[in-house]
Amino acid sequence: MVETRSSDVLVDDLFRTTVRLRTYVDARLSCHGLSVPRLRLLRALATTSEPLRMRDLGDALGVAARTVTSLVDALEREGLVERARHPTDRRAYLLTLTPQGRSTHTKAEELDRAALASATSALSPEQRATLLDLLGVLRSGVPDVPPPGPRE
């Protein structure tokens, strides 16, 4: 296995921990035909009050349009997501969860909660609070990245 490193051991450990957590949760979800990306998409649709355009969903998830299209296509084939023409923009589709999609989202959230509770069970409540505080301090110290300008 090839391992890449940054110039900061703390950052390396944060990345390794994140990857390990995601791999663990993905494995728990995969037993039920789910994955972290699928859960994130289902969650975004379940927690919005209105149908979402694919572009807005991609922006919310921080993923490329091609990735959203691929996920939506699969979830639509499985009867979890419905796609309808946008009433005023004929190029766009609006996405909603089907009843089966809502049920699948509920189950996925339960699996996610259980997996993350298991993965973080070694932390005491005090350690959890400290880690949350420290991550907040770290995150607030990272400047926002401006959106990319036009390509030349």
C-alpha positions, -999 to 999 in steps of 0.1 A, spaced: 0 0 0 13 34 -10 12 60 18 14 96 11 23 122 38 18 159 42 43 181 59 24 179 92 19 148 112 -13 162 128 -29 167 94 -18 132 84 -34 117 114 -66 137 109 -68 123 73 -60 88 84 -87 89 111 -113 103 87 -105 77 61 -107 49 87 -140 62 101 -155 65 66 -143 30 56 -158 16 88 -192 33 83 -192 24 46 -186 -13 55 -216 -12 79 -238 5 53 -227 -18 25 -243 -48 41 -276 -30 33 -267 -19 -2 -258 16 10 -227 38 12 -216 70 27 -221 90 -6 -256 74 -10 -265 83 26 -253 119 21 -275 123 -10 -305 107 7 -299 129 37 -298 161 16 -331 152 -1 -347 142 32 -338 173 50 -349 199 25 -384 214 24 -384 216 -14 -372 193 -43 -336 200 -53 -321 206 -87 -292 183 -95 -268 213 -95 -280 225 -61 -276 189 -48 -240 187 -61 -232 221 -46 -246 210 -12 -226 178 -13 -195 194 -27 -193 169 -56 -191 172 -94 -222 171 -115 -211 138 -130 -210 122 -96 -245 134 -87 -258 122 -119 -243 87 -114 -257 85 -78 -291 98 -88 -293 74 -118 -286 44 -95 -310 56 -68 -337 63 -93 -334 28 -108 -338 14 -73 -369 34 -67 -355 56 -40 -354 90 -59 -378 106 -84 -368 131 -110 -393 156 -124 -388 183 -150 -383 218 -134 -414 239 -141 -395 269 -154 -361 256 -165 -365 229 -191 -329 219 -188 -332 211 -151 -347 183 -131 -361 184 -95 -353 155 -72 -373 141 -44 -373 110 -23 -399 83 -29 -416 67 1 -392 38 -3 -364 64 -4 -376 80 28 -377 45 45 -342 37 32 -329 71 45 -343 64 79 -327 29 80 -294 44 67 -294 71 94 -299 44 121 -270 23 107 -248 55 105 -256 65 141 -249 30 154 -216 27 134 -204 61 146 -214 54 182 -194 22 181 -164 39 164 -163 67 190 -172 47 220 -136 48 234 -140 86 240 -153 98 273 -179 126 272 -151 150 283 -128 138 255 -156 142 230 -162 178 241 -125 186 240 -120 171 206 -151 190 193 -136 222 207 -102 216 192 -116 207 158 -136 239 159 -105 260 167 -86 242 138 -115 247 114 -119 284 122 -82 290 116 -84 277 80 -92 306 56 -121 303 32 -110 295 -3 -125 319 -29 -144 303 -57 -123 297 -88 -123 324 -114 -130 320 -151 -106 296 -169 -83 312 -194 
